[in-house]
Amino acid sequence: MFEPSSWDERYSGEGSVWSGKPNAQLVAEASKLTPGTALDVGCGEGGDVVWLAQQGWHVTGADFSAKGLERAATHAQQAGVADRTDWWQVDARTFDAGGRQFDLVTTHFLHPPDGGMVDVARRLAGAVAPGGHLLMVGHEPSAVFTQLSESHRRAMWFAADLVPALPDDFEAVVVEQRPRTMVRDGETVDVRDSTFLARRRP
Ligand SMILES: C[S@@+](CC[C@H](N)C(=O)[O-])C[C@H]1O[C@@H](n2cnc3c(N)ncnc32)[C@H](O)[C@@H]1O
């Protein structure tokens, strides 16, 4: 679950792993922004990448799973937005933007082990252009996810956990636990999305 091989295996199976639809907090927040360049880290099969591209963004989808990126590229092709997308195989835990900057850096449901998301937030902030935004959304640690192991639950995080990662030239815009319902194994479950949005000053 924390290494590319297990995700490659998951993305090599029959059918899609995810719905292909954009995530709710991405739609809520990115709809308020002017389209520019975006980076989606942990993009999986590319549901968010495709939606952003359809809104006029030029999007780089990034993931450590080569199989995930293959599926995302196929999804973008089928949706007719391949010309607004490109792909980058990266591990968020060692991510270095190498001077590249984006108007929006986003990540959804990336849960690195052992509280690693604070360091990931610091790394992703380095890829945000002046005046740009960093949007990070994840599952809050919750008893709802009974099927998960203890180490998986420890990898989940609260929005407020990420505030200390912000460099001085950023301001936090949204630090919230947002309620949402999701369907899992045919049942509707109440969850809360840890939602963290920050803006880099121009
Ligand atoms: C739960 S899925 C979410 C996919 C997509 N963001 C979505 O919401 O549909 C997590 C994704 O993050 C990727 N991932 C997990 N750990 C990663 C890491 N350290 N670096 C890059 N990608 C990672 C996995 O390969 C997987 O595609």
The ligand as an ORCA input file, in Angstrom:
! r2SCAN-3c Opt
* xyz 0 1
  C      -6.073      6.409     -2.862
  S      -5.331      6.629     -4.432
  C      -6.044      8.176     -4.942
  C      -5.984      8.423     -6.432
  C      -6.591      9.753     -6.877
  N      -5.924     10.886     -6.262
  C      -8.061      9.791     -6.557
  O      -8.458     10.477     -5.609
  O      -8.820      9.116     -7.268
  C      -3.674      7.093     -3.988
  C      -2.749      7.267     -5.179
  O      -1.525      7.808     -4.705
  C      -0.448      7.097     -5.265
  N       0.636      7.171     -4.275
  C       0.653      6.619     -3.033
  N       1.803      6.937     -2.408
  C       2.514      7.704     -3.276
  C       3.784      8.338     -3.211
  N       4.574      8.235     -2.125
  N       4.199      9.070     -4.270
  C       3.427      9.170     -5.390
  N       2.226      8.577     -5.518
  C       1.766      7.858     -4.470
  C      -0.952      5.696     -5.526
  O      -0.243      5.064     -6.580
  C      -2.413      5.982     -5.897
  O      -2.559      6.162     -7.289
*
